[in-house]
Amino acid sequence: MEEIKSNSYIAYTDGSCDNLSPYGEGGAAYIIMKDGWVVKESKKGFVGTTNNRMEMLAIISAVNSLPIGSSITIFTDSQYSILAFTTIKKAKKNLDLINLYHHCASKLKSVEFVWVKGHNGNKYNEIVDSMANSAYKEMIEKYKLPKTHIRRWRMMKW
Protein backbone atom coordinates (compact mmCIF):
# COMPACT_ATOMS: atom_id res chain seq x y z
CA MET A 1 0.00 0.00 0.00
CA GLU A 2 1.35 3.45 -0.95
CA GLU A 3 1.87 5.91 1.87
CA ILE A 4 -0.28 9.06 1.71
CA LYS A 5 1.96 12.11 1.97
CA SER A 6 0.63 15.27 3.51
CA ASN A 7 1.24 18.50 1.65
CA SER A 8 0.47 20.71 4.66
CA TYR A 9 2.90 23.25 5.99
CA ILE A 10 3.14 25.75 8.82
CA ALA A 11 4.91 29.08 8.41
CA TYR A 12 5.96 31.81 10.80
CA THR A 13 6.58 35.20 9.21
CA ASP A 14 7.72 38.63 10.34
CA GLY A 15 8.87 41.94 8.98
CA SER A 16 10.97 44.71 10.42
CA CYS A 17 11.57 48.30 9.35
CA ASP A 18 12.91 51.52 10.76
CA ASN A 19 9.95 53.75 9.93
CA LEU A 20 11.82 56.69 11.48
CA SER A 21 14.73 56.45 9.06
CA PRO A 22 14.68 58.47 5.83
CA TYR A 23 16.12 55.40 4.08
CA GLY A 24 13.34 53.00 5.08
CA GLU A 25 15.63 50.06 5.68
CA GLY A 26 13.90 46.84 6.65
CA GLY A 27 13.88 43.07 6.59
CA ALA A 28 11.47 40.21 5.99
CA ALA A 29 11.81 36.63 7.20
CA TYR A 30 9.98 33.32 7.30
CA ILE A 31 10.32 29.79 8.61
CA ILE A 32 8.42 26.92 7.01
CA MET A 33 7.75 23.73 8.95
CA LYS A 34 6.41 20.35 7.92
CA ASP A 35 5.57 17.60 10.38
CA GLY A 36 7.23 19.56 13.20
CA TRP A 37 10.53 20.09 11.36
CA VAL A 38 11.91 23.29 9.89
CA VAL A 39 12.22 22.61 6.15
CA LYS A 40 13.05 26.11 4.93
CA GLU A 41 13.92 29.51 6.29
CA SER A 42 14.84 32.73 4.59
CA LYS A 43 15.42 36.41 5.27
CA LYS A 44 16.05 39.39 3.02
CA GLY A 45 16.72 43.07 3.55
CA PHE A 46 15.45 46.06 1.62
CA VAL A 47 15.71 49.85 1.58
CA GLY A 48 12.94 52.29 0.71
CA THR A 49 10.25 50.22 2.37
CA THR A 50 7.82 50.21 5.30
CA ASN A 51 7.05 47.84 8.15
CA ASN A 52 3.74 46.79 6.59
CA ARG A 53 5.42 45.99 3.26
CA MET A 54 8.03 43.85 5.03
CA GLU A 55 5.33 41.95 6.94
CA MET A 56 3.46 41.35 3.67
CA LEU A 57 6.57 40.36 1.73
CA ALA A 58 7.49 37.77 4.37
CA ILE A 59 4.08 36.13 3.90
CA ILE A 60 4.25 36.30 0.11
CA SER A 61 7.74 34.79 0.09
CA ALA A 62 6.63 31.90 2.30
CA VAL A 63 3.56 31.20 0.16
CA ASN A 64 5.60 31.42 -3.05
CA SER A 65 8.20 28.94 -1.80
CA LEU A 66 5.73 26.05 -1.45
CA PRO A 67 4.91 23.35 -3.99
CA ILE A 68 1.79 23.89 -6.08
CA GLY A 69 -1.29 22.41 -4.42
CA SER A 70 0.06 22.69 -0.86
CA SER A 71 -1.86 23.90 2.16
CA ILE A 72 -0.34 26.35 4.62
CA THR A 73 -1.17 27.82 7.98
CA ILE A 74 0.65 31.12 8.47
CA PHE A 75 1.35 32.46 11.95
CA THR A 76 1.96 36.21 11.88
CA ASP A 77 1.81 39.12 14.29
CA SER A 78 0.66 41.45 11.49
CA GLN A 79 -3.06 42.08 11.70
CA TYR A 80 -2.60 44.55 8.84
CA SER A 81 -1.34 41.80 6.51
CA ILE A 82 -4.09 39.38 7.48
CA LEU A 83 -6.77 41.98 6.78
CA ALA A 84 -5.10 43.18 3.56
CA PHE A 85 -4.90 39.63 2.19
CA THR A 86 -8.27 38.30 3.34
CA THR A 87 -10.75 41.17 3.22
CA ILE A 88 -13.02 41.93 0.32
CA LYS A 89 -12.78 45.66 1.02
CA LYS A 90 -10.64 47.39 -1.60
CA ALA A 91 -7.29 48.43 -0.15
CA LYS A 92 -5.75 51.79 -0.98
CA LYS A 93 -2.13 50.99 -0.20
CA ASN A 94 0.27 48.18 -1.13
CA LEU A 95 -1.93 47.01 -4.00
CA ASP A 96 1.11 45.58 -5.78
CA LEU A 97 1.80 43.23 -2.86
CA ILE A 98 -1.86 42.35 -2.37
CA ASN A 99 -2.12 41.38 -6.05
CA LEU A 100 1.14 39.42 -5.85
CA TYR A 101 -0.10 37.54 -2.78
CA HIS A 102 -3.33 36.53 -4.52
CA HIS A 103 -1.39 35.36 -7.57
CA CYS A 104 0.95 33.21 -5.44
CA ALA A 105 -1.80 31.93 -3.15
CA SER A 106 -3.95 30.87 -6.11
CA LYS A 107 -1.44 28.07 -6.76
CA LEU A 108 -2.06 26.57 -3.31
CA LYS A 109 -4.90 24.39 -2.09
CA SER A 110 -5.50 26.56 0.96
CA VAL A 111 -4.01 29.37 3.04
CA GLU A 112 -5.05 29.95 6.64
CA PHE A 113 -3.87 32.80 8.85
CA VAL A 114 -3.41 32.71 12.61
CA TRP A 115 -2.63 35.93 14.43
CA VAL A 116 -0.08 35.69 17.25
CA LYS A 117 0.79 38.49 19.60
CA GLY A 118 4.28 39.75 18.82
CA HIS A 119 7.05 39.81 21.43
CA ASN A 120 5.04 37.49 23.65
CA GLY A 121 7.33 34.47 23.94
CA ASN A 122 6.11 32.45 20.95
CA LYS A 123 9.29 30.55 20.04
CA TYR A 124 9.06 30.69 16.26
CA ASN A 125 7.60 34.20 16.15
CA GLU A 126 10.60 35.35 18.18
CA ILE A 127 12.97 33.55 15.80
CA VAL A 128 11.53 35.17 12.66
CA ASP A 129 11.49 38.53 14.45
CA SER A 130 15.21 38.11 15.10
CA MET A 131 15.82 37.04 11.49
CA ALA A 132 13.92 40.06 10.12
CA ASN A 133 15.85 42.40 12.42
CA SER A 134 19.09 40.78 11.29
CA ALA A 135 18.18 41.44 7.64
CA TYR A 136 17.37 45.06 8.57
CA LYS A 137 20.77 45.44 10.24
CA GLU A 138 22.48 43.94 7.18
CA MET A 139 21.00 46.78 5.09
CA ILE A 140 22.44 49.36 7.48
CA GLU A 141 25.88 47.76 7.17
CA LYS A 142 25.68 47.11 3.41
CA TYR A 143 24.74 50.70 2.56
CA LYS A 144 26.58 52.28 5.52
CA LEU A 145 23.41 53.98 6.74
CA PRO A 146 23.31 55.97 9.97
CA LYS A 147 21.59 54.16 12.83
CA THR A 148 18.44 55.77 14.20
CA HIS A 149 16.51 55.11 17.37
CA ILE A 150 14.60 52.00 16.25
CA ARG A 151 15.15 50.21 19.54
CA ARG A 152 13.57 53.05 21.50
CA TRP A 153 10.65 53.18 19.05
CA ARG A 154 10.09 49.39 19.20
CA MET A 155 10.15 49.42 22.99
CA MET A 156 7.48 52.13 23.03
CA LYS A 157 5.37 50.01 20.66
CA TRP A 158 5.38 47.08 23.11
ROLUM-557506 format. One record per residue: residue in one letter; x, y, z of N, C-alpha, C, O, CB in turn. Coordinates in steps of 0.02 Angstrom, whole numbers, plus 32768, in hexadecimal, padded with zeros to 4 digits. Glycine has a CB too. Layout:
N
type,n_c1,n_c2,n_c3,ca_c1,ca_c2,ca_c3,c_c1,c_c2,c_c3,o_c1,o_c2,o_c3,cb_c1,cb_c2,cb_c3
A,X,Y,Z,X,Y,Z,X,Y,Z,X,Y,Z,X,Y,Z .
...
//
This chain:
158
type,n_c1,n_c2,n_c3,ca_c1,ca_c2,ca_c3,c_c1,c_c2,c_c3,o_c1,o_c2,o_c3,cb_c1,cb_c2,cb_c3
M,802A,7FC5,8000,8000,8000,8000,802D,803E,8000,805D,8042,8026,7FD0,8000,803D .
E,801C,806F,7FD6,8043,80AC,7FD0,8033,80DB,800A,7FF9,80E4,801C,8037,80CF,7F8D .
E,8067,80F9,8026,805E,8128,805E,8041,816A,8044,8058,8184,8011,80A1,8134,8082 .
I,800F,8184,8067,7FF2,81C5,8055,801E,81FB,8074,8028,81FC,80B1,7FA8,81CB,806E .
K,8036,8228,804B,8062,825D,8063,803B,829E,8069,8018,82B3,803B,809E,8267,8034 .
S,8041,82BC,80A2,8020,82FC,80AF,8045,8334,808D,8083,8335,808C,801A,8309,80FA .
N,8020,8362,8072,803E,839D,8053,802B,83DB,807A,801E,8410,805E,8027,83A4,8009 .
S,802A,83D4,80BD,8017,840B,80E9,8055,8427,810B,8080,8402,8123,7FE4,83F4,811D .
Y,8058,8468,810E,8091,848B,812C,8079,84BE,815E,803F,84D3,815E,80BC,84AD,80F5 .
I,80A7,84D1,818A,809D,8508,81B9,80D4,853A,81AC,810E,8527,81A1,809D,84EE,8204 .
A,80C3,857A,81AD,80F5,85AE,81A5,80EF,85E2,81DC,80B8,85F1,81F3,80F0,85D0,815F .
Y,8127,85FD,81EF,812A,8637,821C,814C,866D,81F4,817F,8662,81D4,8151,8627,825F .
T,812F,86A9,81F5,8149,86E0,81CC,814E,871F,81F7,8129,8728,8227,811C,86ED,818F .
D,817D,874B,81E4,8182,878C,8205,81A7,87BC,81D8,81CE,87A9,81AD,81A5,8785,8249 .
G,819A,87FB,81E4,81BC,8831,81C1,81D5,8864,81F3,81BB,8869,822B,818E,8852,818E .
S,8206,888A,81DE,8224,88BC,8209,8238,88F8,81DE,824E,88EF,81A6,8262,889F,822F .
C,822F,8933,81F9,8242,896F,81D3,824C,89A9,8204,8228,89AF,8236,820D,8980,819E .
D,827C,89D3,81F4,8286,8A10,821A,825C,8A46,81F8,8275,8A69,81CC,82D1,8A24,821F .
N,821E,8A4D,820E,81F2,8A7F,81F0,8207,8AC7,8200,81ED,8AF6,81E2,81AB,8A74,8209 .
L,8236,8AD0,822E,824F,8B13,823E,828A,8B27,8213,829D,8B62,8212,8263,8B16,8287 .
S,82A6,8AF9,81EE,82E0,8B06,81C5,82CA,8B22,8181,8298,8B0B,8166,830B,8AC7,81BB .
P,82EE,8B53,8167,82DE,8B6B,8123,82EE,8B39,80ED,82D8,8B41,80B4,8303,8BAC,8116 .
Y,8313,8B04,80FD,8326,8AD2,80CC,82F6,8A97,80CA,82F8,8A6F,809B,836C,8ABA,80DB .
G,82CC,8A8F,80FC,829B,8A5A,80FE,82B9,8A15,80F9,82A0,89EA,80D4,826A,8A63,80C7 .
E,82EF,8A09,811E,830D,89C7,811C,82E5,8995,8145,82CB,89A5,817B,8356,89CA,8135 .
G,82DF,8958,812A,82B7,8926,814C,82CB,88E0,8139,82F7,88D5,810F,826E,8931,813E .
G,82A9,88B0,8158,82B6,886A,814A,8277,8841,814F,8249,8852,8173,82EB,884E,8179 .
A,8275,880A,812A,823E,87DA,812B,825A,8795,8136,8291,8785,811D,8213,87DE,80E9 .
A,8235,876A,815A,824E,8727,8168,8215,86F6,8171,81DD,8709,8184,827B,8728,81A7 .
Y,8224,86B7,8161,81F3,8682,816D,8216,8641,817E,8250,8635,816C,81C5,8679,812F .
I,81F1,8617,81A0,8204,85D2,81AF,81CA,85A6,8198,8190,85B5,81A8,8215,85C7,81FC .
I,81D9,8571,8174,81A5,8542,815F,81B3,84FF,8180,81EC,84E6,8181,81A3,853A,8111 .
M,817E,84E2,819C,8183,84A2,81BF,8154,846F,81A0,811E,8480,8187,8174,84AB,820B .
K,816A,8431,81A3,8140,83F9,818C,814A,83C1,81BD,8183,83AC,81CB,8153,83E3,8142 .
D,8114,83A7,81D7,8116,8370,8207,8144,8380,8243,8166,8353,825C,812F,8330,81E4 .
G,8143,83BE,8259,8169,83D2,8294,81B3,83E2,8287,81D7,83F2,82B6,8166,839D,82C6 .
W,81C8,83DF,8248,820E,83EC,8238,8214,842B,820C,81EB,8436,81E0,822E,83B0,8214 .
V,8246,8453,8219,8254,848C,81EE,8270,8472,81AC,82A3,8450,81AC,8286,84BF,8210 .
V,824D,8482,8175,8263,846B,8133,8280,84A3,8109,82A2,8497,80D7,8229,844A,810F .
K,8271,84E1,811C,828C,8519,80F7,8288,8558,8122,8258,8561,8148,8267,8524,80B4 .
E,82BA,8582,811A,82B8,85C3,813A,82DD,85F4,810E,830C,85E2,80EA,82D7,85C2,8182 .
S,82C7,8632,8110,82E6,8665,80E6,82DB,86AA,8103,82AB,86B6,8127,82CA,8661,809E .
K,8309,86D6,80F4,8303,871C,8107,8321,8747,80D0,834C,8730,80AB,8326,872B,814C .
K,8309,8784,80CA,8323,87B2,8097,8318,87F9,80AE,82E5,8809,80CD,8301,87A5,8052 .
G,8348,8824,80A0,8344,886A,80B2,8335,8895,8076,8343,8884,803D,8384,8880,80D2 .
F,8318,88CF,8084,8305,88FF,8051,8310,8946,806B,8314,8951,80A7,82BB,88F5,803C .
V,8314,8975,803E,8312,89BC,804F,82D6,89DB,802A,82BE,89BF,7FFA,8355,89E1,803C .
G,82C0,8A15,8043,8287,8A36,8023,8246,8A11,802D,821F,8A0A,7FFF,8294,8A40,7FDA .
T,823B,89F8,806A,8200,89CF,8077,81DE,89E6,80B7,81F0,8A19,80D4,8214,8984,807C .
T,81AB,89C1,80CB,8187,89CF,8109,817F,898D,8130,818A,8957,8116,8141,89EF,80FA .
N,816B,8993,816F,8161,8958,8197,8129,892C,817A,8131,88EF,8176,814F,896C,81E0 .
N,80F2,894B,8165,80BB,8923,8149,80D1,88FD,810A,80BE,88C4,8101,8080,8951,8139 .
R,80F8,891D,80E0,810F,88FC,80A3,813D,88C0,80B4,813B,888D,8093,8134,892D,8076 .
M,8165,88C8,80E8,8191,8891,80FC,816A,8857,8118,8179,881D,810B,81C5,88A9,812F .
E,8136,8866,8140,810A,8831,815B,80E9,880C,8121,80E6,87CF,8121,80D5,8850,818B .
M,80D0,8831,80F0,80AD,8814,80B7,80DD,87EB,808C,80CC,87B4,8076,808C,884A,808D .
L,8118,8805,8080,8148,87E2,8056,815F,87A1,8076,816C,8770,8053,8184,880F,8049 .
A,8165,879F,80B8,8177,8761,80DB,8142,872B,80CD,8153,86F2,80BF,817E,876D,8127 .
I,8103,873E,80D0,80CC,870E,80C3,80CD,86F8,807B,80C8,86BC,806C,8088,872E,80D4 .
I,80D3,8727,804D,80D4,8717,8005,810E,86E8,7FF6,8106,86B7,7FD1,80DA,8757,7FDB .
S,8148,86F6,8011,8183,86CC,8005,8178,8684,801E,818C,8654,7FFD,81C1,86EA,8026 .
A,815A,867E,8058,814C,863B,8073,811B,8616,8046,8126,85DC,8036,8130,8640,80BA .
V,80E5,8637,8033,80B2,8618,8008,80D1,8603,7FC5,80C4,85CD,7FAC,8077,8649,7FFC .
N,80FA,862F,7FA9,8118,8623,7F67,814C,85EB,7F68,815C,85CF,7F33,8138,8662,7F4E .
S,8166,85DA,7FA2,819A,85A7,7FA6,817F,8560,7FAA,81A5,8530,7FA9,81C6,85B4,7FE2 .
L,813D,8559,7FAF,811F,8516,7FB8,810E,84F5,7F75,8104,8517,7F43,80E0,851C,7FE2 .
P,810A,84B3,7F75,80F5,848F,7F39,80AD,849F,7F27,8083,84AA,7F54,80FF,8443,7F41 .
I,809E,849F,7EE7,8059,84AB,7ED0,802B,8477,7EF0,803D,843C,7EF5,8055,84A7,7E82 .
G,7FF1,848D,7F05,7FBF,8460,7F23,7FC7,8455,7F6E,7FA1,842F,7F8B,7FC3,841F,7F01 .
S,7FF8,8475,7F8D,8003,846E,7FD5,7FCF,8495,7FFC,7FAB,84C0,7FE2,8049,8486,7FE8 .
S,7FCB,8485,803C,7FA3,84AB,806C,7FD3,84C9,809F,8006,84AB,80B0,7F6D,847E,808F .
I,7FC3,8505,80B6,7FEF,8525,80E7,7FC7,854A,811B,7F93,8568,810D,801F,8556,80C4 .
T,7FDF,8546,8158,7FC5,856F,818F,7FFD,85A0,81A1,8035,858B,81B2,7FAF,8543,81CE .
I,7FEF,85E0,819D,8021,8614,81A7,8014,8636,81EA,7FDE,8651,81F6,8020,8648,816E .
F,8046,8634,8215,8043,8657,8255,8068,8699,824D,80A3,869B,823B,8063,862C,828F .
T,8045,86D0,825A,8062,8712,8252,8049,8740,8289,8011,8737,82A3,8051,872F,820D .
D,8071,8772,829A,805A,87A4,82CA,8041,87E3,82A8,8035,8816,82C8,8094,87B6,82FA .
S,8038,87DF,8266,8021,8818,823F,7FD7,8814,822F,7FC2,87F2,81FF,8049,881E,81FE .
Q,7FAE,8835,8257,7F67,8838,8249,7F5A,885D,8207,7F2B,884C,81E3,7F41,885A,8283 .
Y,7F84,888E,81F8,7F7E,88B4,81BA,7F82,8884,817E,7F58,8886,8152,7FB5,88EA,81B5 .
S,7FB4,8858,817E,7FBD,882A,8146,7F82,87F9,8140,7F6A,87EC,8109,7FFE,8803,814E .
I,7F6C,87DF,8178,7F34,87B1,8176,7EF7,87D3,8157,7ED6,87B7,812B,7F23,8797,81BD .
L,7EE8,880F,816E,7EAE,8833,8153,7EB8,8845,810A,7E89,883F,80E2,7EA1,8873,817C .
A,7EF3,885B,80F7,7F01,886F,80B2,7EF9,8834,8083,7EE1,883C,804B,7F47,888C,80AB .
F,7F0D,87F8,8099,7F0B,87BD,806D,7EC9,8798,806E,7EBB,8771,8041,7F41,878F,8081 .
T,7E9F,87A3,80A1,7E62,877B,80A7,7E22,87A3,80A1,7DED,8784,8099,7E62,8758,80E8 .
T,7E24,87E4,80A3,7DE6,880B,80A1,7DD1,8819,805A,7DFA,881D,802C,7DF0,884C,80C7 .
I,7D91,8820,8051,7D75,8830,8010,7D7A,887C,8003,7D7C,8892,7FCA,7D2B,8819,800B .
K,7D7C,88A2,8038,7D81,88EB,8033,7DBE,88FF,800A,7DF4,88E4,8015,7D84,890B,807A .
K,7DB6,892C,7FDC,7DEC,8942,7FB0,7E1F,896A,7FD7,7E0F,899E,7FF4,7DD0,896B,7F75 .
A,7E5D,8953,7FD7,7E93,8975,7FF9,7EA9,89B2,7FCF,7E9E,89B4,7F93,7ECF,8946,8004 .
K,7EC8,89E2,7FF1,7EE0,8A1D,7FCF,7F2C,8A1F,7FCB,7F49,8A43,7FA2,7EC7,8A5B,7FF3 .
K,7F4C,89F7,7FF5,7F96,89F6,7FF6,7FAE,89AF,7FE9,7F8A,897E,7FF4,7FB1,8A0F,803A .
N,7FEB,89AA,7FD2,800D,8969,7FC8,7FE8,893A,7F99,7FEA,88FD,7FA1,8017,8947,800A .
L,7FC6,8957,7F67,7FA0,892F,7F38,7FCC,88FF,7F11,7FB6,88C8,7EFF,7F7A,895B,7F08 .
D,800A,8913,7F03,8038,88E7,7EDF,8044,88A7,7F06,8046,8871,7EE9,807A,890A,7ED1 .
L,804D,88AD,7F48,805A,8872,7F71,801A,8849,7F7C,801D,880C,7F7F,8078,8886,7FB4 .
I,7FE3,886A,7F82,7FA3,8846,7F89,7F96,881C,7F4B,7F83,87E2,7F4F,7F68,8877,7F96 .
N,7FA0,883A,7F10,7F96,8815,7ED2,7FC8,87DC,7ECB,7FB6,87A5,7EB5,7F9C,8844,7E95 .
L,8007,87E8,7EDE,8039,87B3,7EDB,8027,8779,7F0A,802F,873F,7EF8,807E,87CF,7EED .
Y,8010,878A,7F46,7FFB,8755,7F75,7FC5,872A,7F56,7FCA,86EC,7F56,7FE2,8774,7FB7 .
H,7F91,8749,7F3A,7F5A,8722,7F1E,7F70,86F7,7EE3,7F57,86C0,7EDA,7F21,8751,7F08 .
H,7F9F,8710,7EBC,7FBB,86E8,7E85,7FDF,86AB,7EA1,7FD4,8673,7E8A,7FEB,8713,7E5B .
C,800A,86B4,7ED2,8030,867D,7EF0,8002,864D,7F15,8009,8610,7F0F,8066,8697,7F20 .
A,7FD3,8667,7F3B,7FA6,863D,7F63,7F76,8614,7F37,7F5F,85DF,7F4C,7F7E,8668,7F93 .
S,7F68,862C,7EFB,7F3A,8607,7ECE,7F57,85C4,7EB9,7F32,8599,7EA1,7F2A,8631,7E91 .
K,7F98,85BA,7EC1,7FB8,857B,7EAE,7FB5,8547,7EE6,7FC6,850D,7EDD,8001,8588,7E9B .
L,7F9D,855D,7F21,7F99,8530,7F5B,7F52,8517,7F64,7F22,8536,7F4D,7FB2,8554,7F9A .
K,7F4D,84DF,7F88,7F0B,84C3,7F98,7EE7,84F0,7FCA,7EAC,84FE,7FC2,7F12,847C,7FB3 .
S,7F0C,8505,7FFE,7EED,8530,8030,7F23,8557,8056,7F5C,8542,805D,7EC3,8506,8061 .
V,7F0E,8592,806E,7F37,85BC,8098,7F0C,85D2,80D3,7ED6,85ED,80CB,7F54,85FB,8070 .
E,7F26,85C6,810F,7F03,85DA,814C,7F32,8607,8174,7F6E,85FA,8177,7EED,859B,8177 .
F,7F17,863B,8191,7F3E,8668,81BB,7F2C,8660,8204,7EF2,8657,8215,7F34,86B1,81A5 .
V,7F5F,8663,822E,7F56,8663,8277,7F7D,869E,8292,7FBA,86A2,8289,7F6C,861F,8297 .
W,7F5A,86CB,82B4,7F7D,8704,82D1,7F9B,86F0,8314,7F7B,86D0,833D,7F4C,8740,82DB .
V,7FDB,8703,831E,7FFC,86F8,835E,8013,873C,8377,8028,8767,8350,8038,86C6,8358 .
K,8010,8746,83B7,8027,8785,83D4,8074,8787,83D0,8096,8758,83E5,8010,878C,841F .
G,808E,87BD,83B4,80D6,87C4,83AD,80F8,87CF,83EF,80DA,87EA,841E,80E6,87FC,837E .
H,8137,87BB,83F4,8160,87C6,842F,813F,87AB,846E,813F,87CB,84A3,8170,8811,8438 .
N,8122,8770,8467,80FC,8752,849E,8115,870C,84B0,80F1,86E6,84D1,80B2,8750,848D .
G,8152,86FB,849A,816F,86BB,84AD,8161,8681,847F,8177,864A,848D,8157,86AA,84EF .
N,813C,868C,8447,8132,8656,8417,8174,8647,83F6,8191,8672,83D4,80FB,866A,83E3 .
K,818D,860A,83FF,81D0,85F8,83EA,81DF,860A,83A1,8210,862D,8394,81DA,85AD,83F3 .
Y,81B6,85F3,8373,81C5,85FE,832D,81B7,8646,8317,81D7,865F,82E9,819D,85CF,8302 .
N,8187,8667,8336,817C,86AE,8328,81B9,86D7,833D,81CD,8706,831B,813C,86C8,834B .
E,81D6,86C5,8375,8212,86E7,838D,824D,86DA,835E,8276,8707,8353,8223,86D1,83D5 .
I,8252,869D,8344,8288,868D,8316,8283,86B6,82D6,82B4,86D3,82BF,8289,8642,8306 .
V,8247,86B8,82B7,8240,86DE,8279,8247,8729,8286,825E,874E,825A,81FD,86D0,8257 .
D,8234,8740,82C0,823F,8787,82D3,828A,8795,82D3,82A0,87C8,82B8,821F,8796,8318 .
S,82B0,8769,82F1,82F8,8771,82F3,8317,876E,82AD,8344,8795,829D,8318,873C,8320 .
M,82FE,8742,8283,8317,873C,823F,8308,877C,8217,8333,8795,81F2,82F7,86FF,821C .
A,82CB,8796,821E,82B8,87D3,81FA,82E2,880E,8211,82F8,8837,81E9,826D,87E3,8204 .
N,82EE,8813,8253,8319,8848,826D,8360,8841,8255,8382,8873,8249,8317,8849,82BA .
S,8378,8804,824E,83BB,87F7,8235,83C0,880F,81EC,83F3,882D,81D9,83CC,87AC,823A .
A,838D,8801,81C4,838D,8818,817E,838C,8864,817B,83AD,8882,8150,8350,87FB,8158 .
Y,8366,8884,81A8,8364,88CD,81AC,83AA,88E8,81BC,83C1,8918,819C,8332,88E4,81E3 .
K,83CB,88CA,81ED,840E,88E0,8200,8441,88D6,81C8,846F,88FE,81C0,8426,88BB,823E .
E,8438,88A1,81A1,8464,8895,8167,845E,88CD,8134,8490,88DE,8113,8454,8852,8146 .
M,8423,88EB,812D,841A,8923,80FF,843F,8961,8118,845C,8986,80F0,83CF,8933,80F6 .
I,843E,896B,8159,8462,89A4,8176,84AD,899C,8168,84CE,89CC,8153,8456,89A9,81C3 .
E,84C7,8960,8172,850E,8954,8166,851F,8956,811C,8551,8975,8109,8523,8911,8183 .
K,84F6,8937,80F2,8504,8933,80AB,8507,8979,808B,8534,8987,8063,84CF,890A,8088 .
Y,84D9,89A4,809E,84D5,89E7,8080,84F3,8A1D,80AD,84EE,8A59,809D,848E,89F8,8070 .
K,8511,8A08,80E5,8531,8A36,8114,8501,8A6F,8128,8512,8AAA,8125,8571,8A53,80F5 .
L,84C6,8A5B,813D,8493,8A8B,8151,849B,8A9E,819A,84B2,8A75,81C2,844C,8A6E,8145 .
P,848A,8ADC,81AB,848D,8AEE,81F2,8457,8ACA,8219,8420,8AC0,8201,8486,8B3B,81FB .
K,8468,8AB6,8256,8437,8A94,8281,840A,8AC8,82A2,8421,8AFD,82B7,845B,8A68,82B7 .
T,83CA,8AB8,82A5,839A,8AE5,82C6,8385,8AC5,8308,83A8,8A99,8321,835B,8AF2,8299 .
H,834F,8ADA,8322,8339,8AC4,8364,8304,8A8E,8360,82D1,8A92,8383,8320,8AFE,838E .
I,830D,8A5C,8335,82DA,8A28,832D,82CD,8A01,836D,8294,89F0,837B,82EF,89F7,82F5 .
R,8300,89F4,8393,82F6,89CF,83D1,82C8,89F4,8401,829C,89D6,8420,8339,89C0,83F3 .
R,82D2,8A36,8407,82A6,8A5D,8433,825F,8A5B,8418,822F,8A53,843F,82C0,8AA6,8439 .
W,8256,8A63,83D7,8215,8A63,83B9,81F2,8A20,83C3,81B7,8A1E,83D4,821A,8A73,836E .
R,8216,89E8,83B8,81F8,89A6,83C0,81E5,8999,8408,81B2,8979,8415,8229,8970,83A8 .
M,820C,89B2,8437,81FC,89A7,847E,81BC,89CD,848F,8193,89B5,84B5,8236,89BE,84AC .
M,81B3,8A08,8472,8176,8A2E,847F,813A,8A0B,8462,8103,8A0F,847F,817C,8A75,8462 .
K,8142,89E8,842B,810D,89C5,8409,80F4,898A,8433,80BA,8977,842F,8124,89AC,83C4 .
W,8120,896C,845B,810D,8932,8484,80DB,8946,84B7,80C5,891D,84DE,8149,8912,84A5 .
//
